[in-house]
Each structure stands twice: as C-alpha cells, then as structure tokens.
Amino acid sequence: MIVVATDAPVDARNLKRLAARAIMGMARTGAAGSNSSGDYVIAFSAAPELRIRPGEANKPNAATVLGNEAMSPLFLAVIEATEEAVYNSLFRATTVTGRGHTVDALPLDKTLQIPREHRAMK
C-alpha cells in the first residue's frame, strides 16, 4: 500500500496520474508487479483551497489547481520518494516469525558489500 500525500493544489485527474507514478518508483527497486502482488496506491491533496467545508458541499469550488504542464516535478518527486521509501523499509526491516514461518531481515553487511564492490557506493 502506497499513500501519496501532497499539499499542492492538484485535482482528481492529476492525483490519479501521481498515483500511477508511485508504481514507477516501485519498479526502480526491481518490483515486478506480478499477479496478486497487491500493489495499491491512493493519492490525496491537503491543499487548503481544495477543502470542502461543512455546508458548502453544493457550492461550486473556484480553487485554482495546477495544470498538466506543472505536474512533471511532482511526478519525479513521487517516483523518487516511493523508491526511497521501499529501500528504507527493506533496510529497517527486522526478522519476523509467525504461524511457524520465519522471514529473515535483509543482511545489511552483505547487501552493502555489493554496491561497494561495483564502486556504486563508498
């Protein structure tokens, strides 16, 4: 489950486009998005000008929202933030046991040795 939250004034159509970019961030980490993977993204804007206040639900909203031409930086931000969140979750995970099964945490020393050997990290 990925949650994309922004304070940018983005309409529903562009929120859907932002959510789609989160899957691209997962793809950067090697996620395959296979059948039954359960990948799901929701996106919302907390921009004050987009809020629907009690008693105003039937009134037209004249808020100015970002146009398509302004979305590329947000798309890149969502992709990069999702990628980083996946890596953070992998590196912070702990070994867990449940119902007789144990899933080991990522061996950090061995994992970090790989990019060092390929000079991708110091």
N, CA, C and O atoms as a GROMACS GRO file, in nm:
protein
  488
    1MET      N    1   0.084  -0.117   0.000
    1MET     CA    2   0.000   0.000   0.000
    1MET      C    3   0.088   0.123   0.000
    1MET      O    4   0.176   0.137   0.086
    2ILE      N    5   0.067   0.210  -0.093
    2ILE     CA    6   0.143   0.335  -0.102
    2ILE      C    7   0.044   0.449  -0.089
    2ILE      O    8  -0.061   0.450  -0.153
    3VAL      N    9   0.079   0.546  -0.006
    3VAL     CA   10  -0.002   0.665   0.011
    3VAL      C   11   0.079   0.784  -0.038
    3VAL      O   12   0.188   0.811   0.012
    4VAL      N   13   0.024   0.855  -0.135
    4VAL     CA   14   0.087   0.976  -0.189
    4VAL      C   15   0.008   1.094  -0.135
    4VAL      O   16  -0.110   1.110  -0.165
    5ALA      N   17   0.074   1.177  -0.057
    5ALA     CA   18   0.010   1.296   0.000
    5ALA      C   19   0.085   1.419  -0.046
    5ALA      O   20   0.208   1.421  -0.046
    6THR      N   21   0.011   1.521  -0.084
    6THR     CA   22   0.074   1.645  -0.126
    6THR      C   23  -0.008   1.763  -0.075
    6THR      O   24  -0.127   1.751  -0.048
    7ASP      N   25   0.058   1.875  -0.061
    7ASP     CA   26  -0.016   1.997  -0.029
    7ASP      C   27  -0.031   2.084  -0.153
    7ASP      O   28  -0.079   2.197  -0.145
    8ALA      N   29   0.010   2.030  -0.267
    8ALA     CA   30  -0.008   2.101  -0.393
    8ALA      C   31  -0.156   2.097  -0.432
    8ALA      O   32  -0.222   1.996  -0.408
    9PRO      N   33  -0.208   2.204  -0.489
    9PRO     CA   34  -0.349   2.204  -0.532
    9PRO      C   35  -0.366   2.124  -0.661
    9PRO      O   36  -0.355   2.178  -0.770
   10VAL      N   37  -0.392   1.995  -0.646
   10VAL     CA   38  -0.400   1.903  -0.759
   10VAL      C   39  -0.540   1.844  -0.765
   10VAL      O   40  -0.594   1.801  -0.663
   11ASP      N   41  -0.599   1.843  -0.885
   11ASP     CA   42  -0.734   1.789  -0.900
   11ASP      C   43  -0.731   1.636  -0.905
   11ASP      O   44  -0.624   1.575  -0.905
   12ALA      N   45  -0.849   1.576  -0.908
   12ALA     CA   46  -0.862   1.430  -0.903
   12ALA      C   47  -0.789   1.362  -1.018
   12ALA      O   48  -0.726   1.259  -0.999
   13ARG      N   49  -0.798   1.420  -1.137
   13ARG     CA   50  -0.733   1.360  -1.254
   13ARG      C   51  -0.582   1.353  -1.234
   13ARG      O   52  -0.521   1.250  -1.259
   14ASN      N   53  -0.522   1.462  -1.189
   14ASN     CA   54  -0.377   1.462  -1.171
   14ASN      C   55  -0.335   1.385  -1.046
   14ASN      O   56  -0.221   1.338  -1.039
   15LEU      N   57  -0.423   1.370  -0.948
   15LEU     CA   58  -0.392   1.282  -0.835
   15LEU      C   59  -0.382   1.137  -0.883
   15LEU      O   60  -0.296   1.061  -0.838
   16LYS      N   61  -0.470   1.100  -0.976
   16LYS     CA   62  -0.463   0.965  -1.033
   16LYS      C   63  -0.331   0.946  -1.108
   16LYS      O   64  -0.270   0.840  -1.100
   17ARG      N   65  -0.288   1.048  -1.179
   17ARG     CA   66  -0.161   1.041  -1.252
   17ARG      C   67  -0.043   1.033  -1.155
   17ARG      O   68   0.054   0.963  -1.181
   18LEU      N   69  -0.051   1.105  -1.042
   18LEU     CA   70   0.054   1.095  -0.940
   18LEU      C   71   0.061   0.954  -0.883
   18LEU      O   72   0.170   0.898  -0.865
   19ALA      N   73  -0.056   0.896  -0.855
   19ALA     CA   74  -0.060   0.760  -0.801
   19ALA      C   75   0.006   0.662  -0.896
   19ALA      O   76   0.077   0.570  -0.852
   20ALA      N   77  -0.016   0.679  -1.025
   20ALA     CA   78   0.046   0.589  -1.124
   20ALA      C   79   0.198   0.600  -1.120
   20ALA      O   80   0.268   0.501  -1.143
   21ARG      N   81   0.249   0.719  -1.091
   21ARG     CA   82   0.395   0.737  -1.086
   21ARG      C   83   0.457   0.665  -0.966
   21ARG      O   84   0.574   0.629  -0.970
   22ALA      N   85   0.381   0.644  -0.861
   22ALA     CA   86   0.434   0.571  -0.746
   22ALA      C   87   0.473   0.429  -0.786
   22ALA      O   88   0.572   0.376  -0.735
   23ILE      N   89   0.398   0.369  -0.875
   23ILE     CA   90   0.431   0.235  -0.924
   23ILE      C   91   0.564   0.238  -0.997
   23ILE      O   92   0.641   0.142  -0.992
   24MET      N   93   0.594   0.348  -1.066
   24MET     CA   94   0.724   0.362  -1.132
   24MET      C   95   0.837   0.363  -1.029
   24MET      O   96   0.944   0.309  -1.054
   25GLY      N   97   0.813   0.424  -0.915
   25GLY     CA   98   0.912   0.422  -0.807
   25GLY      C   99   0.937   0.282  -0.757
   25GLY      O  100   1.051   0.245  -0.729
   26MET      N  101   0.831   0.202  -0.747
   26MET     CA  102   0.848   0.062  -0.708
   26MET      C  103   0.928  -0.013  -0.814
   26MET      O  104   1.014  -0.094  -0.782
   27ALA      N  105   0.900   0.015  -0.940
   27ALA     CA  106   0.970  -0.054  -1.049
   27ALA      C  107   1.120  -0.026  -1.043
   27ALA      O  108   1.200  -0.113  -1.075
   28ARG      N  109   1.158   0.094  -1.004
   28ARG     CA  110   1.300   0.126  -0.993
   28ARG      C  111   1.373   0.036  -0.893
   28ARG      O  112   1.494   0.018  -0.903
   29THR      N  113   1.300  -0.019  -0.798
   29THR     CA  114   1.362  -0.104  -0.696
   29THR      C  115   1.367  -0.250  -0.740
   29THR      O  116   1.424  -0.334  -0.670
   30GLY      N  117   1.308  -0.279  -0.854
   30GLY     CA  118   1.308  -0.417  -0.904
   30GLY      C  119   1.177  -0.489  -0.884
   30GLY      O  120   1.166  -0.607  -0.918
   31ALA      N  121   1.076  -0.422  -0.830
   31ALA     CA  122   0.946  -0.485  -0.812
   31ALA      C  123   0.886  -0.520  -0.948
   31ALA      O  124   0.892  -0.440  -1.041
   32ALA      N  125   0.830  -0.639  -0.958
   32ALA     CA  126   0.779  -0.687  -1.086
   32ALA      C  127   0.631  -0.656  -1.107
   32ALA      O  128   0.585  -0.655  -1.221
   33GLY      N  129   0.556  -0.632  -1.001
   33GLY     CA  130   0.413  -0.606  -1.015
   33GLY      C  131   0.338  -0.726  -1.070
   33GLY      O  132   0.251  -0.713  -1.155
   34SER      N  133   0.373  -0.843  -1.020
   34SER     CA  134   0.314  -0.966  -1.070
   34SER      C  135   0.170  -0.984  -1.020
   34SER      O  136   0.123  -0.910  -0.934
   35ASN      N  137   0.104  -1.083  -1.075
   35ASN     CA  138  -0.032  -1.114  -1.034
   35ASN      C  139  -0.037  -1.140  -0.884
   35ASN      O  140   0.049  -1.210  -0.830
   36SER      N  141  -0.135  -1.085  -0.819
   36SER     CA  142  -0.159  -1.096  -0.674
   36SER      C  143  -0.052  -1.028  -0.590
   36SER      O  144  -0.036  -1.060  -0.472
   37SER      N  145   0.022  -0.935  -0.650
   37SER     CA  146   0.124  -0.864  -0.572
   37SER      C  147   0.061  -0.770  -0.471
   37SER      O  148   0.123  -0.739  -0.369
   38GLY      N  149  -0.062  -0.724  -0.496
   38GLY     CA  150  -0.132  -0.640  -0.401
   38GLY      C  151  -0.090  -0.495  -0.401
   38GLY      O  152  -0.121  -0.421  -0.308
   39ASP      N  153  -0.019  -0.452  -0.504
   39ASP     CA  154   0.026  -0.313  -0.511
   39ASP      C  155  -0.094  -0.222  -0.530
   39ASP      O  156  -0.173  -0.240  -0.623
   40TYR      N  157  -0.108  -0.125  -0.440
   40TYR     CA  158  -0.221  -0.035  -0.445
   40TYR      C  159  -0.175   0.102  -0.400
   40TYR      O  160  -0.100   0.114  -0.304
   41VAL      N  161  -0.219   0.205  -0.471
   41VAL     CA  162  -0.178   0.342  -0.439
   41VAL      C  163  -0.301   0.430  -0.425
   41VAL      O  164  -0.393   0.424  -0.506
   42ILE      N  165  -0.301   0.513  -0.321
   42ILE     CA  166  -0.402   0.618  -0.310
   42ILE      C  167  -0.326   0.750  -0.304
   42ILE      O  168  -0.214   0.756  -0.253
   43ALA      N  169  -0.388   0.854  -0.355
   43ALA     CA  170  -0.325   0.986  -0.354
   43ALA      C  171  -0.428   1.089  -0.313
   43ALA      O  172  -0.546   1.080  -0.350
   44PHE      N  173  -0.384   1.188  -0.236
   44PHE     CA  174  -0.474   1.295  -0.196
   44PHE      C  175  -0.398   1.425  -0.182
   44PHE      O  176  -0.276   1.427  -0.164
   45SER      N  177  -0.472   1.533  -0.191
   45SER     CA  178  -0.415   1.666  -0.172
   45SER      C  179  -0.474   1.726  -0.045
   45SER      O  180  -0.594   1.719  -0.020
   46ALA      N  181  -0.386   1.784   0.034
   46ALA     CA  182  -0.429   1.853   0.157
   46ALA      C  183  -0.427   2.004   0.139
   46ALA      O  184  -0.424   2.078   0.237
   47ALA      N  185  -0.429   2.049   0.014
   47ALA     CA  186  -0.427   2.193  -0.013
   47ALA      C  187  -0.552   2.257   0.049
   47ALA      O  188  -0.663   2.214   0.020
   48PRO      N  189  -0.534   2.359   0.132
   48PRO     CA  190  -0.649   2.422   0.198
   48PRO      C  191  -0.755   2.472   0.101
   48PRO      O  192  -0.875   2.466   0.131
   49GLU      N  193  -0.713   2.523  -0.012
   49GLU     CA  194  -0.810   2.578  -0.107
   49GLU      C  195  -0.899   2.473  -0.173
   49GLU      O  196  -0.999   2.507  -0.236
   50LEU      N  197  -0.863   2.345  -0.158
   50LEU     CA  198  -0.943   2.237  -0.217
   50LEU      C  199  -1.040   2.175  -0.117
   50LEU      O  200  -1.121   2.090  -0.155
   51ARG      N  201  -1.031   2.214   0.008
   51ARG     CA  202  -1.116   2.153   0.111
   51ARG      C  203  -1.263   2.187   0.090
   51ARG      O  204  -1.299   2.299   0.054
   52ILE      N  205  -1.346   2.089   0.112
   52ILE     CA  206  -1.491   2.109   0.108
   52ILE      C  207  -1.536   2.120   0.253
   52ILE      O  208  -1.525   2.025   0.331
   53ARG      N  209  -1.586   2.237   0.288
   53ARG     CA  210  -1.626   2.263   0.426
   53ARG      C  211  -1.773   2.229   0.447
   53ARG      O  212  -1.853   2.233   0.354
   54PRO      N  213  -1.809   2.195   0.572
   54PRO     CA  214  -1.950   2.163   0.600
   54PRO      C  215  -2.042   2.278   0.556
   54PRO      O  216  -2.013   2.395   0.579
   55GLY      N  217  -2.149   2.242   0.493
   55GLY     CA  218  -2.245   2.340   0.446
   55GLY      C  219  -2.210   2.400   0.311
   55GLY      O  220  -2.290   2.474   0.255
   56GLU      N  221  -2.093   2.367   0.258
   56GLU     CA  222  -2.051   2.422   0.129
   56GLU      C  223  -2.037   2.314   0.022
   56GLU      O  224  -1.983   2.339  -0.086
   57ALA      N  225  -2.085   2.195   0.051
   57ALA     CA  226  -2.067   2.083  -0.041
   57ALA      C  227  -2.136   2.106  -0.176
   57ALA      O  228  -2.089   2.054  -0.277
   58ASN      N  229  -2.244   2.181  -0.179
   58ASN     CA  230  -2.317   2.202  -0.304
   58ASN      C  231  -2.276   2.330  -0.376
   58ASN      O  232  -2.328   2.359  -0.484
   59LYS      N  233  -2.183   2.405  -0.318
   59LYS     CA  234  -2.138   2.528  -0.382
   59LYS      C  235  -2.023   2.498  -0.478
   59LYS      O  236  -1.941   2.410  -0.451
   60PRO      N  237  -2.018   2.569  -0.590
   60PRO     CA  238  -1.905   2.548  -0.682
   60PRO      C  239  -1.775   2.591  -0.618
   60PRO      O  240  -1.770   2.690  -0.545
   61ASN      N  241  -1.670   2.519  -0.646
   61ASN     CA  242  -1.538   2.550  -0.591
   61ASN      C  243  -1.457   2.620  -0.698
   61ASN      O  244  -1.435   2.564  -0.806
   62ALA      N  245  -1.411   2.740  -0.670
   62ALA     CA  246  -1.335   2.818  -0.768
   62ALA      C  247  -1.185   2.812  -0.741
   62ALA      O  248  -1.112   2.904  -0.778
   63ALA      N  249  -1.138   2.706  -0.678
   63ALA     CA  250  -0.996   2.694  -0.646
   63ALA      C  251  -0.913   2.679  -0.773
   63ALA      O  252  -0.956   2.616  -0.870
   64THR      N  253  -0.797   2.736  -0.771
   64THR     CA  254  -0.703   2.721  -0.883
   64THR      C  255  -0.619   2.597  -0.858
   64THR      O  256  -0.555   2.584  -0.753
   65VAL      N  257  -0.619   2.508  -0.954
   65VAL     CA  258  -0.540   2.385  -0.941
   65VAL      C  259  -0.424   2.389  -1.040
   65VAL      O  260  -0.427   2.463  -1.138
   66LEU      N  261  -0.323   2.309  -1.012
   66LEU     CA  262  -0.208   2.301  -1.102
   66LEU      C  263  -0.250   2.239  -1.234
   66LEU      O  264  -0.326   2.142  -1.238
   67GLY      N  265  -0.200   2.295  -1.341
   67GLY     CA  266  -0.227   2.239  -1.474
   67GLY      C  267  -0.131   2.126  -1.506
   67GLY      O  268  -0.035   2.101  -1.433
   68ASN      N  269  -0.158   2.059  -1.616
   68ASN     CA  270  -0.074   1.946  -1.659
   68ASN      C  271   0.072   1.985  -1.675
   68ASN      O  272   0.161   1.907  -1.642
   69GLU      N  273   0.097   2.106  -1.725
   69GLU     CA  274   0.234   2.148  -1.751
   69GLU      C  275   0.316   2.164  -1.623
   69GLU      O  276   0.439   2.168  -1.628
   70ALA      N  277   0.250   2.173  -1.510
   70ALA     CA  278   0.321   2.189  -1.382
   70ALA      C  279   0.342   2.057  -1.309
   70ALA      O  280   0.396   2.056  -1.198
   71MET      N  281   0.300   1.946  -1.368
   71MET     CA  282   0.300   1.818  -1.297
   71MET      C  283   0.433   1.743  -1.300
   71MET      O  284   0.459   1.662  -1.210
   72SER      N  285   0.518   1.766  -1.399
   72SER     CA  286   0.640   1.687  -1.412
   72SER      C  287   0.728   1.687  -1.286
   72SER      O  288   0.775   1.581  -1.246
   73PRO      N  289   0.751   1.801  -1.221
   73PRO     CA  290   0.830   1.796  -1.098
   73PRO      C  291   0.764   1.713  -0.988
   73PRO      O  292   0.832   1.645  -0.911
   74LEU      N  293   0.631   1.717  -0.982
   74LEU     CA  294   0.562   1.634  -0.883
   74LEU      C  295   0.572   1.486  -0.917
   74LEU      O  296   0.589   1.402  -0.829
   75PHE      N  297   0.564   1.455  -1.046
   75PHE     CA  298   0.580   1.315  -1.088
   75PHE      C  299   0.717   1.263  -1.045
   75PHE      O  300   0.727   1.154  -0.987
   76LEU      N  301   0.820   1.339  -1.072
   76LEU     CA  302   0.956   1.296  -1.034
   76LEU      C  303   0.969   1.281  -0.883
   76LEU      O  304   1.032   1.188  -0.835
   77ALA      N  305   0.909   1.373  -0.809
   77ALA     CA  306   0.915   1.366  -0.663
   77ALA      C  307   0.847   1.240  -0.611
   77ALA      O  308   0.898   1.175  -0.520
   78VAL      N  309   0.733   1.204  -0.668
   78VAL     CA  310   0.661   1.084  -0.624
   78VAL      C  311   0.742   0.959  -0.657
   78VAL      O  312   0.752   0.868  -0.575
   79ILE      N  313   0.800   0.954  -0.776
   79ILE     CA  314   0.883   0.839  -0.815
   79ILE      C  315   1.000   0.823  -0.718
   79ILE      O  316   1.024   0.714  -0.667
   80GLU      N  317   1.072   0.931  -0.694
   80GLU     CA  318   1.189   0.925  -0.606
   80GLU      C  319   1.151   0.895  -0.462
   80GLU      O  320   1.220   0.819  -0.394
   81ALA      N  321   1.043   0.954  -0.413
   81ALA     CA  322   1.001   0.930  -0.275
   81ALA      C  323   0.957   0.785  -0.255
   81ALA      O  324   0.985   0.725  -0.151
   82THR      N  325   0.888   0.730  -0.354
   82THR     CA  326   0.844   0.590  -0.343
   82THR      C  327   0.964   0.496  -0.344
   82THR      O  328   0.972   0.403  -0.265
   83GLU      N  329   1.057   0.522  -0.435
   83GLU     CA  330   1.178   0.439  -0.441
   83GLU      C  331   1.251   0.443  -0.307
   83GLU      O  332   1.291   0.339  -0.254
   84GLU      N  333   1.269   0.561  -0.253
   84GLU     CA  334   1.339   0.574  -0.125
   84GLU      C  335   1.263   0.505  -0.012
   84GLU      O  336   1.325   0.443   0.075
   85ALA      N  337   1.131   0.515  -0.013
   85ALA     CA  338   1.051   0.450   0.092
   85ALA      C  339   1.066   0.299   0.087
   85ALA      O  340   1.072   0.234   0.192
   86VAL      N  341   1.071   0.242  -0.032
   86VAL     CA  342   1.090   0.097  -0.045
   86VAL      C  343   1.226   0.057   0.011
   86VAL      O  344   1.236  -0.038   0.089
   87TYR      N  345   1.330   0.130  -0.029
   87TYR     CA  346   1.464   0.098   0.023
   87TYR      C  347   1.470   0.116   0.175
   87TYR      O  348   1.529   0.033   0.244
   88ASN      N  349   1.410   0.220   0.225
   88ASN     CA  350   1.410   0.242   0.371
   88ASN      C  351   1.341   0.127   0.443
   88ASN      O  352   1.388   0.082   0.547
   89SER      N  353   1.229   0.080   0.388
   89SER     CA  354   1.159  -0.030   0.454
   89SER      C  355   1.241  -0.158   0.451
   89SER      O  356   1.239  -0.235   0.547
   90LEU      N  357   1.313  -0.182   0.342
   90LEU     CA  358   1.398  -0.301   0.334
   90LEU      C  359   1.514  -0.295   0.433
   90LEU      O  360   1.546  -0.394   0.498
   91PHE      N  361   1.575  -0.178   0.444
   91PHE     CA  362   1.691  -0.164   0.532
   91PHE      C  363   1.654  -0.154   0.679
   91PHE      O  364   1.739  -0.178   0.765
   92ARG      N  365   1.531  -0.120   0.710
   92ARG     CA  366   1.488  -0.109   0.851
   92ARG      C  367   1.410  -0.231   0.898
   92ARG      O  368   1.377  -0.241   1.016
   93ALA      N  369   1.381  -0.323   0.809
   93ALA     CA  370   1.303  -0.441   0.844
   93ALA      C  371   1.377  -0.528   0.944
   93ALA      O  372   1.500  -0.531   0.946
   94THR      N  373   1.302  -0.598   1.026
   94THR     CA  374   1.359  -0.692   1.122
   94THR      C  375   1.306  -0.832   1.092
   94THR      O  376   1.205  -0.847   1.024
   95THR      N  377   1.375  -0.932   1.140
   95THR     CA  378   1.332  -1.070   1.124
   95THR      C  379   1.200  -1.090   1.197
   95THR      O  380   1.184  -1.047   1.311
   96VAL      N  381   1.105  -1.155   1.130
   96VAL     CA  382   0.974  -1.180   1.191
   96VAL      C  383   0.939  -1.328   1.180
   96VAL      O  384   0.978  -1.396   1.085
   97THR      N  385   0.864  -1.376   1.279
   97THR     CA  386   0.818  -1.514   1.280
   97THR      C  387   0.669  -1.513   1.310
   97THR      O  388   0.622  -1.442   1.399
   98GLY      N  389   0.596  -1.592   1.235
   98GLY     CA  390   0.452  -1.604   1.257
   98GLY      C  391   0.400  -1.729   1.192
   98GLY      O  392   0.438  -1.763   1.080
   99ARG      N  393   0.312  -1.798   1.262
   99ARG     CA  394   0.250  -1.920   1.211
   99ARG      C  395   0.352  -2.023   1.164
   99ARG      O  396   0.330  -2.092   1.064
  100GLY      N  397   0.462  -2.032   1.235
  100GLY     CA  398   0.563  -2.131   1.204
  100GLY      C  399   0.659  -2.095   1.092
  100GLY      O  400   0.743  -2.176   1.055
  101HIS      N  401   0.647  -1.975   1.037
  101HIS     CA  402   0.736  -1.930   0.930
  101HIS      C  403   0.820  -1.813   0.979
  101HIS      O  404   0.771  -1.726   1.051
  102THR      N  405   0.945  -1.813   0.940
  102THR     CA  406   1.034  -1.702   0.974
  102THR      C  407   1.085  -1.639   0.845
  102THR      O  408   1.128  -1.707   0.752
  103VAL      N  409   1.079  -1.508   0.842
  103VAL     CA  410   1.134  -1.432   0.730
  103VAL      C  411   1.247  -1.348   0.786
  103VAL      O  412   1.226  -1.263   0.873
  104ASP      N  413   1.368  -1.374   0.738
  104ASP     CA  414   1.485  -1.305   0.789
  104ASP      C  415   1.495  -1.163   0.736
  104ASP      O  416   1.457  -1.134   0.622
  105ALA      N  417   1.548  -1.077   0.819
  105ALA     CA  418   1.576  -0.940   0.777
  105ALA      C  419   1.688  -0.942   0.674
  105ALA      O  420   1.767  -1.036   0.667
  106LEU      N  421   1.694  -0.839   0.595
  106LEU     CA  422   1.799  -0.824   0.496
  106LEU      C  423   1.935  -0.818   0.566
  106LEU      O  424   1.952  -0.738   0.658
  107PRO      N  425   2.032  -0.900   0.524
  107PRO     CA  426   2.165  -0.894   0.586
  107PRO      C  427   2.239  -0.768   0.536
  107PRO      O  428   2.296  -0.768   0.427
  108LEU      N  429   2.237  -0.663   0.618
  108LEU     CA  430   2.287  -0.533   0.574
  108LEU      C  431   2.433  -0.535   0.532
  108LEU      O  432   2.468  -0.477   0.429
  109ASP      N  433   2.520  -0.600   0.609
  109ASP     CA  434   2.662  -0.602   0.573
  109ASP      C  435   2.684  -0.662   0.436
  109ASP      O  436   2.758  -0.606   0.354
  110LYS      N  437   2.622  -0.776   0.410
  110LYS     CA  438   2.638  -0.842   0.279
  110LYS      C  439   2.573  -0.760   0.168
  110LYS      O  440   2.626  -0.752   0.057
  111THR      N  441   2.460  -0.701   0.198
  111THR     CA  442   2.390  -0.621   0.097
  111THR      C  443   2.470  -0.499   0.058
  111THR      O  444   2.480  -0.467  -0.060
  112LEU      N  445   2.526  -0.429   0.155
  112LEU     CA  446   2.603  -0.308   0.126
  112LEU      C  447   2.736  -0.339   0.060
  112LEU      O  448   2.795  -0.252  -0.005
  113GLN      N  449   2.783  -0.461   0.074
  113GLN     CA  450   2.909  -0.501   0.011
  113GLN      C  451   2.894  -0.503  -0.142
  113GLN      O  452   2.991  -0.474  -0.213
  114ILE      N  453   2.778  -0.535  -0.192
  114ILE     CA  454   2.756  -0.545  -0.337
  114ILE      C  455   2.779  -0.412  -0.407
  114ILE      O  456   2.858  -0.407  -0.501
  115PRO      N  457   2.712  -0.300  -0.367
  115PRO     CA  458   2.741  -0.174  -0.438
  115PRO      C  459   2.883  -0.125  -0.417
  115PRO      O  460   2.939  -0.057  -0.503
  116ARG      N  461   2.942  -0.158  -0.302
  116ARG     CA  462   3.081  -0.118  -0.279
  116ARG      C  463   3.175  -0.189  -0.377
  116ARG      O  464   3.267  -0.127  -0.430
  117GLU      N  465   3.151  -0.316  -0.400
  117GLU     CA  466   3.234  -0.392  -0.493
  117GLU      C  467   3.222  -0.340  -0.635
  117GLU      O  468   3.315  -0.352  -0.714
  118HIS      N  469   3.108  -0.283  -0.667
  118HIS     CA  470   3.086  -0.231  -0.802
  118HIS      C  471   3.108  -0.080  -0.809
  118HIS      O  472   3.070  -0.014  -0.906
  119ARG      N  473   3.169  -0.027  -0.705
  119ARG     CA  474   3.202   0.117  -0.696
  119ARG      C  475   3.081   0.209  -0.716
  119ARG      O  476   3.093   0.320  -0.768
  120ALA      N  477   2.965   0.160  -0.673
  120ALA     CA  478   2.844   0.240  -0.680
  120ALA      C  479   2.818   0.310  -0.546
  120ALA      O  480   2.725   0.388  -0.532
  121MET      N  481   2.905   0.279  -0.449
  121MET     CA  482   2.890   0.334  -0.315
  121MET      C  483   3.025   0.327  -0.245
  121MET      O  484   3.104   0.235  -0.267
  122LYS      N  485   3.050   0.426  -0.160
  122LYS     CA  486   3.177   0.425  -0.086
  122LYS      C  487   3.162   0.353   0.045
  122LYS      O  488   3.259   0.343   0.121
   0.00000   0.00000   0.00000
